Amino acid sequence: MARYTGPVCKLCRREGQKLFLKGSRCMSPKCAIEKRNYPPGQHGRENTFRRGRASDFALQLREKQKVRRIYGILERQFRRYFRQALGRSGLTGENLLSVLESRLDNTVYRMGFAESRAQGRQLVQHGHFEVNGRRTNIPSYSVRPGDKVVVREGSRKRTYFKDVRDLMGERLIPEWVSINPQSLSGEVLRPPKRSDIEITINEQLVVEYYSR
C-alpha cells in the first residue's frame, strides 16, 4: 500500500503551519515549526523573504497538498475521493472533508487510540481493531453512523493499549464519535461535519484546483 515515508516535519515546514503529523511532538518545543519556520531546502530561508504574491494556481495547489499531507494520502487516491465527493449532494469541499474524516485510520486517531493519523494507520494495518465485530486492517475503510470500533481482545494485553486506556479520557474527542475507555471501544454517532475539523483548511481552493 503506497504511502509517504519521508521526514514529515519537512511537510509542515513546506506548508508553513503545523499539520500535527507527529502527535505530542508537535505540541513541544522540538516541533520543527517552532525552530525553523521556513521552507526546507538550501534556499528555503532566503526564498521566504524574496517570495512575492502567489498566483491563484499556487494557492490552490498548496491547499490541495496540505490536505493530502494532513490525511496521509497520495495523489491518485485523493483524486478518487474528490470524484466521490463530487457525486454527492451538497457542497463538494465539505463532502470531501467528510469522506476523508470517515477513513478508519483517521477515526482511530480521532477516538484517541493513536497520537497521529500515521500511527492510527499503522495500528489498523497491524490488525488491532474490529469494526462491528470483524477484524479490519484496511486504513481507508469508510466508517458509517452506528459502526463500532473496538480494540481486539488479543491486543488489549499490550502495554501500548493499557497506557492508551488511561489517556483516552484526557483527549479532546469530536462530537461525531463517542468512546468508552474502559472497554477500549468507540462508536460513530453521525457523519463528520465541517465544524468538527479544527485545522485551518480552505476546501474551496481544493475544489477550484480540480475544477480547472
C-alpha positions in Angstrom: 0.0 0.0 0.0 1.6 3.3 -1.1 2.3 6.0 1.4 4.7 8.8 2.1 7.8 7.5 4.0 10.0 10.6 4.2 10.5 13.1 7.1 7.1 14.5 8.0 8.4 17.6 9.7 9.5 18.9 6.3 5.9 18.7 5.1 4.8 21.1 7.9 7.7 23.5 7.1 6.7 23.4 3.4 3.1 24.4 4.2 4.2 26.9 6.8 2.0 25.6 9.6 1.6 22.7 12.0 -0.1 19.7 10.4 0.1 17.7 13.6 1.7 14.7 11.8 3.8 13.5 14.8 1.4 13.6 17.7 2.6 15.1 21.0 5.9 16.2 19.5 4.0 18.8 17.5 3.0 20.4 20.8 6.5 20.5 22.2 9.5 22.9 21.7 11.0 20.1 19.5 8.5 20.9 16.7 10.2 21.9 13.5 7.9 24.9 13.0 9.0 26.2 16.4 12.7 26.0 15.5 12.7 26.5 11.7 9.6 28.1 10.4 10.6 28.4 6.8 10.5 26.0 3.8 13.1 23.2 3.8 15.9 23.1 1.3 19.2 25.0 0.8 17.5 28.3 -0.1 14.4 27.9 2.0 15.1 30.8 4.4 16.1 33.3 1.7 13.2 32.4 -0.6 10.9 33.2 2.3 11.9 36.9 2.1 12.0 37.0 -1.7 8.6 35.5 -2.3 6.0 37.8 -3.8 2.3 37.4 -4.1 1.4 33.8 -5.1 -0.8 33.1 -8.1 -4.3 31.7 -7.8 -3.0 28.3 -9.1 -0.2 28.3 -6.5 -2.6 28.9 -3.7 -4.9 26.1 -4.9 -2.0 23.7 -5.3 -0.6 24.4 -1.8 -4.0 23.9 -0.2 -4.6 20.6 -2.0 -1.1 19.4 -1.0 -1.7 20.5 2.6 -5.0 18.5 2.9 -3.3 15.5 1.3 -0.5 15.6 3.7 -2.7 16.0 6.8 -4.6 12.8 5.9 -1.5 11.0 4.6 -3.0 10.3 1.1 -1.2 10.1 -2.2 -2.5 11.9 -5.3 -4.3 9.1 -7.1 -6.4 8.1 -4.1 -7.0 11.8 -3.3 -8.5 12.3 -6.8 -10.8 9.3 -6.2 -12.0 10.9 -3.0 -12.7 14.2 -4.8 -14.8 12.4 -7.5 -16.7 10.6 -4.8 -17.4 13.9 -3.0 -18.4 15.5 -6.4 -21.1 12.8 -6.9 -22.7 13.6 -3.5 -25.4 16.3 -2.9 -24.2 19.4 -1.1 -21.0 21.4 -1.1 -18.2 19.4 -2.7 -15.5 20.7 -0.4 -17.4 19.8 2.7 -18.2 16.4 1.2 -14.5 15.8 0.5 -13.5 16.6 4.1 -16.3 14.3 5.4 -15.1 11.5 3.2 -11.5 12.0 4.5 -12.6 12.2 8.1 -14.5 8.9 7.7 -11.4 6.9 7.0 -10.8 4.2 9.6 -7.2 5.4 10.4 -8.5 8.9 11.0 -11.4 7.6 13.1 -9.0 5.6 15.3 -6.9 8.8 15.7 -10.0 10.9 16.5 -11.2 8.5 19.1 -7.9 8.8 20.9 -6.4 5.4 20.2 -3.4 7.0 18.4 -1.4 10.2 18.7 -1.4 10.9 15.0 -3.1 9.7 11.8 0.1 7.9 10.7 0.1 6.0 14.0 -3.6 5.2 13.5 -2.8 3.9 10.0 -0.1 1.6 11.4 -2.3 0.3 14.2 -5.1 -0.5 11.7 -2.7 -2.2 9.3 -1.4 -4.4 12.1 -4.9 -5.7 12.7 -5.5 -4.3 16.2 -9.1 -3.3 15.6 -12.5 -4.8 14.8 -15.3 -2.9 13.2 -18.8 -4.3 14.0 -17.1 -7.5 15.3 -15.0 -8.1 12.2 -11.2 -7.7 12.1 -10.4 -4.8 9.7 -6.9 -3.9 8.7 -7.7 -1.5 5.8 -6.9 2.1 6.8 -9.1 3.5 4.0 -12.2 1.6 5.2 -15.0 4.2 5.4 -16.9 4.1 8.7 -20.6 4.9 8.9 -23.0 6.0 11.7 -23.6 3.2 14.0 -20.3 1.4 13.4 -18.5 0.3 16.5 -14.7 0.3 16.6 -13.1 -2.0 19.2 -9.6 -3.0 20.1 -9.3 -6.7 19.5 -9.2 -9.0 22.6 -5.7 -10.2 21.8 -4.3 -6.7 21.5 -5.7 -5.3 24.8 -2.9 -7.1 26.8 -0.3 -5.0 25.0 1.4 -2.3 27.1 0.5 0.3 24.5 -3.2 -0.2 24.8 -3.0 -0.4 28.6 -1.4 3.1 28.5 -4.0 4.4 26.0 -6.9 3.4 28.2 -5.6 5.8 30.9 -5.1 8.7 28.4 -8.2 8.4 26.3 -10.3 10.4 28.7 -7.9 13.3 28.6 -8.0 13.8 24.8 -10.4 16.1 23.0 -12.9 13.9 21.2 -15.1 15.3 18.3 -18.8 15.2 18.6 -19.3 12.7 15.8 -17.8 9.8 17.8 -18.2 8.5 21.3 -15.6 6.4 23.3 -15.6 4.0 26.2 -12.0 3.9 27.6 -12.7 1.0 29.9 -13.8 -1.3 27.0 -11.3 0.3 24.6 -14.1 0.9 22.1 -15.8 3.7 20.3 -18.9 4.3 18.2 -19.6 6.5 15.1 -22.6 8.7 16.0 -23.0 10.6 12.8 -21.2 11.7 9.6 -18.3 14.2 10.3 -19.2 17.8 9.7 -17.1 20.7 8.6 -17.3 22.2 12.1 -15.6 19.1 13.5 -12.3 19.8 11.8 -10.1 22.1 13.9 -7.2 22.5 11.4 -7.4 25.6 9.2 -8.3 24.3 5.7 -9.8 26.2 2.8 -11.5 23.4 1.0 -12.9 25.7 -1.7 -9.3 26.1 -3.1 -9.1 22.3 -3.4 -12.3 22.3 -5.4 -11.1 25.1 -7.6 -7.8 23.2 -8.2 -9.6 20.1 -9.5 -12.2 22.2 -11.4 -9.7 23.9 -13.7 
